Amino acid sequence: MTGADLACDGSRPGLMPTTRRRITLSGVKPIRQQRPADQSYYLYGAVEPKTEDRFFSNVSRPSRESLGSDGFQDFLDAFTDRFSESLNVLVLDNGQFHKAKSLTIPDDVQLIFLPPYSPELNPVERLWQDLKDYLGFHLHESLSPLKQRAWEKLQTYTDEAVASLTRYEYLPDAARAWLFIVTGITMSQTIMIQVEMVQVAALSSTSKND
């Protein structure tokens, strides 16, 4: 692989019940068993909409209130082991832990930050929502079966399902534009041009939504 452009972010599945719609007979109120518990854990993932390639990881060192830079560093280390043969561009939000000074960004990883407060521009968010919708219909006694069910579900996503969930119009447009870059420029110049293209495309998409 010569290069990979992946949308990246974390998710926090937990035991706190969520309300979901059910189909019942007219006038019949659905009844659901609940066991509220304030326990959760973190998943981190990256997907490449062009190829449907993806990588998921359980974060081993989450902080109490947020994902934290330690957890993100664990993900980056595992990610670069998986994609060691390519230059990888990760598109992600502006979470503080994504920009922590303590992070050691691998040489084969370039981070591109989306405009502030625009989670709808990150394709992986729709995959996380689909996962949470699936988990919301199951009752889990503890985190262990929740983790197992979530991980098993992630392994069942087909290329077609990933493409359906994550292919945003602005990302393929930015990727196609990169093909017109004149050969002979340095790798750092190539990265900077791609950074600008993705950011401009993301801002354009935000303006259209407004």
C-alpha positions as protocol buffer text, in pm:
chain_id: "A"
residue {
  index: 1
  type: MET
  ca { x: 0 y: 0 z: 0 }
}
residue {
  index: 2
  type: THR
  ca { x: 152 y: 335 z: -105 }
}
residue {
  index: 3
  type: GLY
  ca { x: -79 y: 548 z: 106 }
}
residue {
  index: 4
  type: ALA
  ca { x: -389 y: 529 z: 322 }
}
residue {
  index: 5
  type: ASP
  ca { x: -634 y: 807 z: 408 }
}
residue {
  index: 6
  type: LEU
  ca { x: -838 y: 702 z: 710 }
}
residue {
  index: 7
  type: ALA
  ca { x: -1109 y: 865 z: 918 }
}
residue {
  index: 8
  type: CYS
  ca { x: -1029 y: 811 z: 1284 }
}
residue {
  index: 9
  type: ASP
  ca { x: -1207 y: 853 z: 1617 }
}
residue {
  index: 10
  type: GLY
  ca { x: -1303 y: 681 z: 1939 }
}
residue {
  index: 11
  type: SER
  ca { x: -1629 y: 556 z: 2085 }
}
residue {
  index: 12
  type: ARG
  ca { x: -1747 y: 481 z: 2439 }
}
residue {
  index: 13
  type: PRO
  ca { x: -1988 y: 187 z: 2467 }
}
residue {
  index: 14
  type: GLY
  ca { x: -2137 y: 149 z: 2813 }
}
residue {
  index: 15
  type: LEU
  ca { x: -2394 y: -26 z: 3029 }
}
residue {
  index: 16
  type: MET
  ca { x: -2626 y: 273 z: 3068 }
}
residue {
  index: 17
  type: PRO
  ca { x: -2950 y: 181 z: 2882 }
}
residue {
  index: 18
  type: THR
  ca { x: -3052 y: 383 z: 2578 }
}
residue {
  index: 19
  type: THR
  ca { x: -3403 y: 428 z: 2444 }
}
residue {
  index: 20
  type: ARG
  ca { x: -3479 y: 261 z: 2109 }
}
residue {
  index: 21
  type: ARG
  ca { x: -3796 y: 238 z: 1902 }
}
residue {
  index: 22
  type: ARG
  ca { x: -3997 y: -85 z: 1890 }
}
residue {
  index: 23
  type: ILE
  ca { x: -4285 y: -195 z: 1669 }
}
residue {
  index: 24
  type: THR
  ca { x: -4587 y: -315 z: 1865 }
}
residue {
  index: 25
  type: LEU
  ca { x: -4963 y: -348 z: 1817 }
}
residue {
  index: 26
  type: SER
  ca { x: -5163 y: -29 z: 1835 }
}
residue {
  index: 27
  type: GLY
  ca { x: -5211 y: 76 z: 2196 }
}
residue {
  index: 28
  type: VAL
  ca { x: -4954 y: -172 z: 2330 }
}
residue {
  index: 29
  type: LYS
  ca { x: -4664 y: -10 z: 2513 }
}
residue {
  index: 30
  type: PRO
  ca { x: -4336 y: -202 z: 2473 }
}
residue {
  index: 31
  type: ILE
  ca { x: -4173 y: -316 z: 2798 }
}
residue {
  index: 32
  type: ARG
  ca { x: -3799 y: -347 z: 2827 }
}
residue {
  index: 33
  type: GLN
  ca { x: -3586 y: -478 z: 3110 }
}
residue {
  index: 34
  type: GLN
  ca { x: -3315 y: -236 z: 3228 }
}
residue {
  index: 35
  type: ARG
  ca { x: -3022 y: -251 z: 3466 }
}
residue {
  index: 36
  type: PRO
  ca { x: -2866 y: 98 z: 3473 }
}
residue {
  index: 37
  type: ALA
  ca { x: -2494 y: 95 z: 3547 }
}
residue {
  index: 38
  type: ASP
  ca { x: -2244 y: 376 z: 3504 }
}
residue {
  index: 39
  type: GLN
  ca { x: -1970 y: 167 z: 3348 }
}
residue {
  index: 40
  type: SER
  ca { x: -1814 y: 207 z: 3005 }
}
residue {
  index: 41
  type: TYR
  ca { x: -1496 y: 147 z: 2808 }
}
residue {
  index: 42
  type: TYR
  ca { x: -1329 y: 289 z: 2500 }
}
residue {
  index: 43
  type: LEU
  ca { x: -1291 y: 166 z: 2146 }
}
residue {
  index: 44
  type: TYR
  ca { x: -1083 y: 340 z: 1886 }
}
residue {
  index: 45
  type: GLY
  ca { x: -1100 y: 287 z: 1513 }
}
residue {
  index: 46
  type: ALA
  ca { x: -999 y: 409 z: 1168 }
}
residue {
  index: 47
  type: VAL
  ca { x: -1166 y: 339 z: 835 }
}
residue {
  index: 48
  type: GLU
  ca { x: -1057 y: 416 z: 479 }
}
residue {
  index: 49
  type: PRO
  ca { x: -1373 y: 490 z: 276 }
}
residue {
  index: 50
  type: LYS
  ca { x: -1199 y: 443 z: -61 }
}
residue {
  index: 51
  type: THR
  ca { x: -1096 y: 83 z: 6 }
}
residue {
  index: 52
  type: GLU
  ca { x: -1318 y: -9 z: 304 }
}
residue {
  index: 53
  type: ASP
  ca { x: -1001 y: -101 z: 494 }
}
residue {
  index: 54
  type: ARG
  ca { x: -1040 y: -60 z: 869 }
}
residue {
  index: 55
  type: PHE
  ca { x: -862 y: -105 z: 1199 }
}
residue {
  index: 56
  type: PHE
  ca { x: -1016 y: -124 z: 1546 }
}
residue {
  index: 57
  type: SER
  ca { x: -858 y: -142 z: 1888 }
}
residue {
  index: 58
  type: ASN
  ca { x: -973 y: -164 z: 2248 }
}
residue {
  index: 59
  type: VAL
  ca { x: -803 y: 118 z: 2440 }
}
residue {
  index: 60
  type: SER
  ca { x: -608 y: -38 z: 2722 }
}
residue {
  index: 61
  type: ARG
  ca { x: -543 y: 271 z: 2934 }
}
residue {
  index: 62
  type: PRO
  ca { x: -851 y: 497 z: 2931 }
}
residue {
  index: 63
  type: SER
  ca { x: -867 y: 781 z: 3179 }
}
residue {
  index: 64
  type: ARG
  ca { x: -1169 y: 818 z: 3403 }
}
residue {
  index: 65
  type: GLU
  ca { x: -1331 y: 1116 z: 3231 }
}
residue {
  index: 66
  type: SER
  ca { x: -1202 y: 1102 z: 2874 }
}
residue {
  index: 67
  type: LEU
  ca { x: -1013 y: 887 z: 2628 }
}
residue {
  index: 68
  type: GLY
  ca { x: -686 y: 1059 z: 2713 }
}
residue {
  index: 69
  type: SER
  ca { x: -355 y: 1089 z: 2532 }
}
residue {
  index: 70
  type: ASP
  ca { x: -227 y: 760 z: 2675 }
}
residue {
  index: 71
  type: GLY
  ca { x: -512 y: 569 z: 2513 }
}
residue {
  index: 72
  type: PHE
  ca { x: -466 y: 751 z: 2183 }
}
residue {
  index: 73
  type: GLN
  ca { x: -93 y: 675 z: 2193 }
}
residue {
  index: 74
  type: ASP
  ca { x: -171 y: 307 z: 2240 }
}
residue {
  index: 75
  type: PHE
  ca { x: -395 y: 322 z: 1935 }
}
residue {
  index: 76
  type: LEU
  ca { x: -132 y: 501 z: 1723 }
}
residue {
  index: 77
  type: ASP
  ca { x: 132 y: 243 z: 1817 }
}
residue {
  index: 78
  type: ALA
  ca { x: -97 y: -47 z: 1727 }
}
residue {
  index: 79
  type: PHE
  ca { x: -214 y: 128 z: 1411 }
}
residue {
  index: 80
  type: THR
  ca { x: 134 y: 192 z: 1275 }
}
residue {
  index: 81
  type: ASP
  ca { x: 226 y: -173 z: 1335 }
}
residue {
  index: 82
  type: ARG
  ca { x: -68 y: -272 z: 1114 }
}
residue {
  index: 83
  type: PHE
  ca { x: -4 y: -14 z: 840 }
}
residue {
  index: 84
  type: SER
  ca { x: 375 y: -7 z: 852 }
}
residue {
  index: 85
  type: GLU
  ca { x: 419 y: -24 z: 473 }
}
residue {
  index: 86
  type: SER
  ca { x: 227 y: 295 z: 387 }
}
residue {
  index: 87
  type: LEU
  ca { x: 216 y: 666 z: 453 }
}
residue {
  index: 88
  type: ASN
  ca { x: -105 y: 709 z: 654 }
}
residue {
  index: 89
  type: VAL
  ca { x: -317 y: 1023 z: 676 }
}
residue {
  index: 90
  type: LEU
  ca { x: -559 y: 1018 z: 971 }
}
residue {
  index: 91
  type: VAL
  ca { x: -856 y: 1256 z: 957 }
}
residue {
  index: 92
  type: LEU
  ca { x: -984 y: 1326 z: 1309 }
}
residue {
  index: 93
  type: ASP
  ca { x: -1149 y: 1582 z: 1534 }
}
residue {
  index: 94
  type: ASN
  ca { x: -989 y: 1843 z: 1757 }
}
residue {
  index: 95
  type: GLY
  ca { x: -996 y: 1646 z: 2083 }
}
residue {
  index: 96
  type: GLN
  ca { x: -730 y: 1774 z: 2323 }
}
residue {
  index: 97
  type: PHE
  ca { x: -573 y: 1429 z: 2349 }
}
residue {
  index: 98
  type: HIS
  ca { x: -527 y: 1426 z: 1968 }
}
residue {
  index: 99
  type: LYS
  ca { x: -297 y: 1727 z: 2003 }
}
residue {
  index: 100
  type: ALA
  ca { x: -126 y: 1648 z: 2333 }
}
residue {
  index: 101
  type: LYS
  ca { x: 241 y: 1744 z: 2347 }
}
residue {
  index: 102
  type: SER
  ca { x: 317 y: 1411 z: 2511 }
}
residue {
  index: 103
  type: LEU
  ca { x: 218 y: 1219 z: 2197 }
}
residue {
  index: 104
  type: THR
  ca { x: 479 y: 1057 z: 1980 }
}
residue {
  index: 105
  type: ILE
  ca { x: 338 y: 1063 z: 1627 }
}
residue {
  index: 106
  type: PRO
  ca { x: 485 y: 779 z: 1414 }
}
residue {
  index: 107
  type: ASP
  ca { x: 687 y: 886 z: 1111 }
}
residue {
  index: 108
  type: ASP
  ca { x: 441 y: 718 z: 876 }
}
residue {
  index: 109
  type: VAL
  ca { x: 136 y: 899 z: 1020 }
}
residue {
  index: 110
  type: GLN
  ca { x: 11 y: 1248 z: 931 }
}
residue {
  index: 111
  type: LEU
  ca { x: -278 y: 1394 z: 1132 }
}
residue {
  index: 112
  type: ILE
  ca { x: -540 y: 1615 z: 963 }
}
residue {
  index: 113
  type: PHE
  ca { x: -786 y: 1793 z: 1190 }
}
residue {
  index: 114
  type: LEU
  ca { x: -1144 y: 1863 z: 1088 }
}
residue {
  index: 115
  type: PRO
  ca { x: -1305 y: 2205 z: 1152 }
}
residue {
  index: 116
  type: PRO
  ca { x: -1415 y: 2250 z: 1515 }
}
residue {
  index: 117
  type: TYR
  ca { x: -1755 y: 2112 z: 1621 }
}
residue {
  index: 118
  type: SER
  ca { x: -1814 y: 1915 z: 1302 }
}
residue {
  index: 119
  type: PRO
  ca { x: -1845 y: 1545 z: 1397 }
}
residue {
  index: 120
  type: GLU
  ca { x: -2083 y: 1497 z: 1102 }
}
residue {
  index: 121
  type: LEU
  ca { x: -1782 y: 1533 z: 870 }
}
residue {
  index: 122
  type: ASN
  ca { x: -1606 y: 1230 z: 1018 }
}
residue {
  index: 123
  type: PRO
  ca { x: -1718 y: 912 z: 836 }
}
residue {
  index: 124
  type: VAL
  ca { x: -1627 y: 678 z: 1121 }
}
residue {
  index: 125
  type: GLU
  ca { x: -1891 y: 845 z: 1340 }
}
residue {
  index: 126
  type: ARG
  ca { x: -2167 y: 677 z: 1138 }
}
residue {
  index: 127
  type: LEU
  ca { x: -2008 y: 338 z: 1193 }
}
residue {
  index: 128
  type: TRP
  ca { x: -1992 y: 400 z: 1567 }
}
residue {
  index: 129
  type: GLN
  ca { x: -2359 y: 505 z: 1565 }
}
residue {
  index: 130
  type: ASP
  ca { x: -2453 y: 188 z: 1381 }
}
residue {
  index: 131
  type: LEU
  ca { x: -2263 y: -17 z: 1639 }
}
residue {
  index: 132
  type: LYS
  ca { x: -2432 y: 160 z: 1931 }
}
residue {
  index: 133
  type: ASP
  ca { x: -2774 y: 112 z: 1772 }
}
residue {
  index: 134
  type: TYR
  ca { x: -2701 y: -261 z: 1758 }
}
residue {
  index: 135
  type: LEU
  ca { x: -2573 y: -279 z: 2115 }
}
residue {
  index: 136
  type: GLY
  ca { x: -2870 y: -77 z: 2242 }
}
residue {
  index: 137
  type: PHE
  ca { x: -3108 y: -370 z: 2184 }
}
residue {
  index: 138
  type: HIS
  ca { x: -2911 y: -600 z: 2415 }
}
residue {
  index: 139
  type: LEU
  ca { x: -2893 y: -613 z: 2793 }
}
residue {
  index: 140
  type: HIS
  ca { x: -2544 y: -674 z: 2934 }
}
residue {
  index: 141
  type: GLU
  ca { x: -2473 y: -779 z: 3289 }
}
residue {
  index: 142
  type: SER
  ca { x: -2119 y: -640 z: 3286 }
}
residue {
  index: 143
  type: LEU
  ca { x: -1858 y: -486 z: 3061 }
}
residue {
  index: 144
  type: SER
  ca { x: -1710 y: -822 z: 2964 }
}
residue {
  index: 145
  type: PRO
  ca { x: -2005 y: -946 z: 2754 }
}
residue {
  index: 146
  type: LEU
  ca { x: -2053 y: -593 z: 2616 }
}
residue {
  index: 147
  type: LYS
  ca { x: -1693 y: -586 z: 2495 }
}
residue {
  index: 148
  type: GLN
  ca { x: -1728 y: -931 z: 2341 }
}
residue {
  index: 149
  type: ARG
  ca { x: -2052 y: -846 z: 2163 }
}
residue {
  index: 150
  type: ALA
  ca { x: -1913 y: -514 z: 2033 }
}
residue {
  index: 151
  type: TRP
  ca { x: -1594 y: -678 z: 1907 }
}
residue {
  index: 152
  type: GLU
  ca { x: -1786 y: -960 z: 1739 }
}
residue {
  index: 153
  type: LYS
  ca { x: -2012 y: -706 z: 1569 }
}
residue {
  index: 154
  type: LEU
  ca { x: -1712 y: -508 z: 1439 }
}
residue {
  index: 155
  type: GLN
  ca { x: -1578 y: -825 z: 1276 }
}
residue {
  index: 156
  type: THR
  ca { x: -1905 y: -880 z: 1089 }
}
residue {
  index: 157
  type: TYR
  ca { x: -1898 y: -549 z: 897 }
}
residue {
  index: 158
  type: THR
  ca { x: -1851 y: -631 z: 531 }
}
residue {
  index: 159
  type: ASP
  ca { x: -1673 y: -404 z: 282 }
}
residue {
  index: 160
  type: GLU
  ca { x: -2012 y: -311 z: 140 }
}
residue {
  index: 161
  type: ALA
  ca { x: -2147 y: -216 z: 483 }
}
residue {
  index: 162
  type: VAL
  ca { x: -1840 y: -5 z: 563 }
}
residue {
  index: 163
  type: ALA
  ca { x: -1865 y: 170 z: 226 }
}
residue {
  index: 164
  type: SER
  ca { x: -2235 y: 243 z: 279 }
}
residue {
  index: 165
  type: LEU
  ca { x: -2170 y: 392 z: 621 }
}
residue {
  index: 166
  type: THR
  ca { x: -1850 y: 589 z: 558 }
}
residue {
  index: 167
  type: ARG
  ca { x: -1828 y: 706 z: 197 }
}
residue {
  index: 168
  type: TYR
  ca { x: -1872 y: 1082 z: 218 }
}
residue {
  index: 169
  type: GLU
  ca { x: -1875 y: 1283 z: -104 }
}
residue {
  index: 170
  type: TYR
  ca { x: -1600 y: 1524 z: -4 }
}
residue {
  index: 171
  type: LEU
  ca { x: -1346 y: 1250 z: 74 }
}
residue {
  index: 172
  type: PRO
  ca { x: -1343 y: 1079 z: -271 }
}
residue {
  index: 173
  type: ASP
  ca { x: -1332 y: 1425 z: -431 }
}
residue {
  index: 174
  type: ALA
  ca { x: -1023 y: 1515 z: -230 }
}
residue {
  index: 175
  type: ALA
  ca { x: -863 y: 1179 z: -312 }
}
residue {
  index: 176
  type: ARG
  ca { x: -927 y: 1223 z: -686 }
}
residue {
  index: 177
  type: ALA
  ca { x: -782 y: 1574 z: -677 }
}
residue {
  index: 178
  type: TRP
  ca { x: -460 y: 1436 z: -529 }
}
residue {
  index: 179
  type: LEU
  ca { x: -410 y: 1229 z: -847 }
}
residue {
  index: 180
  type: PHE
  ca { x: -351 y: 1553 z: -1040 }
}
residue {
  index: 181
  type: ILE
  ca { x: -52 y: 1654 z: -829 }
}
residue {
  index: 182
  type: VAL
  ca { x: 253 y: 1702 z: -1049 }
}
residue {
  index: 183
  type: THR
  ca { x: 519 y: 1435 z: -999 }
}
residue {
  index: 184
  type: GLY
  ca { x: 859 y: 1538 z: -867 }
}
residue {
  index: 185
  type: ILE
  ca { x: 748 y: 1727 z: -557 }
}
residue {
  index: 186
  type: THR
  ca { x: 875 y: 1617 z: -218 }
}
residue {
  index: 187
  type: MET
  ca { x: 676 y: 1393 z: 16 }
}
residue {
  index: 188
  type: SER
  ca { x: 632 y: 1677 z: 267 }
}
residue {
  index: 189
  type: GLN
  ca { x: 492 y: 1903 z: -7 }
}
residue {
  index: 190
  type: THR
  ca { x: 255 y: 1625 z: -112 }
}
residue {
  index: 191
  type: ILE
  ca { x: 129 y: 1589 z: 243 }
}
residue {
  index: 192
  type: MET
  ca { x: 72 y: 1962 z: 284 }
}
residue {
  index: 193
  type: ILE
  ca { x: -124 y: 1981 z: -43 }
}
residue {
  index: 194
  type: GLN
  ca { x: -344 y: 1693 z: 63 }
}
residue {
  index: 195
  type: VAL
  ca { x: -398 y: 1854 z: 404 }
}
residue {
  index: 196
  type: GLU
  ca { x: -517 y: 2173 z: 237 }
}
residue {
  index: 197
  type: MET
  ca { x: -745 y: 1987 z: -6 }
}
residue {
  index: 198
  type: VAL
  ca { x: -919 y: 1786 z: 266 }
}
residue {
  index: 199
  type: GLN
  ca { x: -961 y: 2090 z: 490 }
}
residue {
  index: 200
  type: VAL
  ca { x: -1104 y: 2302 z: 208 }
}
residue {
  index: 201
  type: ALA
  ca { x: -1339 y: 2020 z: 107 }
}
residue {
  index: 202
  type: ALA
  ca { x: -1454 y: 1977 z: 465 }
}
residue {
  index: 203
  type: LEU
  ca { x: -1520 y: 2350 z: 503 }
}
residue {
  index: 204
  type: SER
  ca { x: -1709 y: 2348 z: 174 }
}
residue {
  index: 205
  type: SER
  ca { x: -1928 y: 2061 z: 296 }
}
residue {
  index: 206
  type: THR
  ca { x: -1998 y: 2252 z: 619 }
}
residue {
  index: 207
  type: SER
  ca { x: -2105 y: 2560 z: 421 }
}
residue {
  index: 208
  type: LYS
  ca { x: -2345 y: 2353 z: 209 }
}
residue {
  index: 209
  type: ASN
  ca { x: -2507 y: 2208 z: 521 }
}
residue {
  index: 210
  type: ASP
  ca { x: -2555 y: 2557 z: 661 }
}
